Amino acid sequence: MGSWRGLLSCCRIWVRTEKGLDADPVVYCYLMLGSARSGDVDGIFSLYEELKLKKGGFLDDGVIYGSLMEVYFMRGMEKEAMECYVEACGENAKVKMSAVAYNSVLDELSKNGKFDDALKLYDRMKNEHNPPRRLAVNLGSFNVIAGGYCAEGRFNDAIEVFRKMGDYGCSADTLSFNNLIDQLCKNGMLVEVEELYEEMVDKGVNPDEYTYSLLVDSCFQVDRIDDGAAYFRKMVESGLRPNLSVYGRLFDELIKVGKVDEGKSFYDMIVKNLKIDDASYKFMLKAMSNMGKLHDVLKMADGVLDEGAEFSEELPEFVRELLGKEGREEDLTDLMEEKERQKAEAREAEG
């Protein structure tokens, strides 16, 4: 936090001392956002008054109004926040509002219990939008409104907004899809989620690891284990790198329904791309041991040693205990000795 405030202070000094440059509202907007991040609420007001003074008492660029409204709302000054809104976007306002400026105001209205006002502003923005001469909406506009509808529990309206953005020359990206899919997943709307996923693919927007993780977990929540596994397979086959926690949940669900072999097959797919920790190894090894698959227990240990990974001090003993159930505890010792012999031979050959 200290380094951020120091950088912010340097930026303020530069802005205030640089000669021959007109006061740029965009620069001041970033400074105000920085002040908000550092908790310097008074600094935001100071910057606003300074910019207003440099501009002769009137700001014709609306880019800073969203930041100003944010501060007023943070302080519980709703009346002042809405006065800012009227000054920037009222019927008689003379402020120039770009799509970015509109979006910052739109977001503050949406987040602070003024969603009806946000919808009215959103309609106005769409009516003003006349590319290429006038760009009043962009992807951010639709994201804000879709998020607002989700916060209101109006998920079908959010989906409808999302699907209409193409009418205004906007295209959703992976992050936008993920944000909406996440909200739908949290509310058990898996059918709608899968429809959006198909639209995503059809439109050439590439799902990422997070997209698939949401789909996998949502399938598990409604006991669609095979479908969750299929999405996980698509993720791996797409060249994406799933994180270990997602694989752990998949393996756990497959074990619950007795599909140890399938869980092991996914392990074989991803082991070269993920660093498996001891806890995950132990979980998988114990599951295979409980199913009487000691051959796979040894095979997994063999694979780890082949990859040059090292067991922790606890893991060899854990494996020996599992093998000891069938009197095969020496198999691990034999395996590790064989690996050491192979390494020694390789070193001699290189020498």
Residue, then its C-alpha position, 0 to 999 in steps of 0.5 A: m500500500g505504501s509503494w502505491r501511495g508513493l507512486l500516486s503522490c509522484c503522479r500528482i506532483w507531475v500533473r501539478t507541476e508539468k508546464g504547457l500541458d492542458a489538464d487531462p480529465v482522463v489522467y485525473c480519472y486514473l489519479m482518482l481511481g488510484s486514490a480510491r484504491s489507496g483509501d484516500v477519499d479526501g484526495i479524490f475530492s481534492l483532485y476533482e476540485e483541482l481539475k474543475l478549477k483548471k477547466g474554468g469551473f466547468l467539466d465538459d468531459g464526463v470521464i471523472y463522474g463515475s469515480l466521484m459518484e463512487v466516493y459519494f456512495m462510499r460515504g453514504m452521501e446518496k443525494e450528492a452522488m445523484e446530483c453528480y449523475v444529473e450533472a453528467c447525464g441529466e436532460n439539460a447536461k452539457v457534459k460529453m459522455s463517451a461509452v467509457a464515461y457512461n459505463s462508470v456512471l452505469d456501474e455506480l448506479s447498478k451497484n448502489g441500489k439505483f438499478d432502475d436509473a441504470l436501466k433508463l440510462y442504458d436505454r438512452m445510451k443505446n438510443e444515442h449509439n450511432p456508429p461510427r459517428r457516435l459510440a455510446v455503448n461498448l462491451g462494458s455497457f452490456n457486462v454492467i447491465a447483465g451483472g445488474y440483472c443477475a444481482e436482481g435475480r433476473f437471470n433470463d433478462a441478463i441472458e437476453v441483454f447478453r445475446k443482443m449486444g451483437d445488434y450494437g456491434c459488440s462481441a462478448d469475450t471469454l471473460s464476459f461469458n465467464n462472468l455470466i456463466d458463473q452467476l448462472c452456475k451459482n443459481g443452479m441454471l445448468v441448462e442455460v449455462e450449457e446453452l451459453y457454452e455452445e453459443m460461446v463455441d459457435k461464435g469462436v470465443n475460446p473457453d478457458e480453464y475457468t469456463y470448464s471448471l464452472l461446467v465441471d463443478s455445476c455438473f457434479q452438483v446435479d450428479r451428472i458425473d459423466d458429463g462433468a468428466a466429459y467437460f474436463r476431457k474437452m479442457v485437456e484436449s483443447g490444450l488447456r491446463p486444468n488446475l490441481s483442485v479441479y482434477g481433485r474434485l473430478f477424481d473424488e467424484l469418480i471414486k464415489v461412483g466406483k470409476v477408479d480406472e477413469g480417474k486414473s486415465f485422467y491422471d495419465m492425461i495431465v500428470k506431465n502438466l501438473k505438479i501433483d502434491d503429496a495429499s493428492y497422491k495419497f488420495m489417489l493411491k489410497a483409492m486405488s488400494n481400496m479397490g485392490k489395484l496395487h498394480d496401479v499403485l506401483k505403476m503410479a510410483d514408477g511414473v513419478l520416479d520416471e519423471g524425475a520427481e522425488f517422494s517426500e519423506e512421508l510418501p514412501e512409507f505411505v505407499r509401503e503401508l498400502l502394499g503391506k496389506e497384501g504383503r508386497e511392501e518390498d515392491l517399492t524398495d525394489l522399484m526405487e533401487e531399480k530406478e537408482r541403478q538405471k540412473a547410475e548406468a545412464r551417468e556412466a554412459e554419459g561419462 
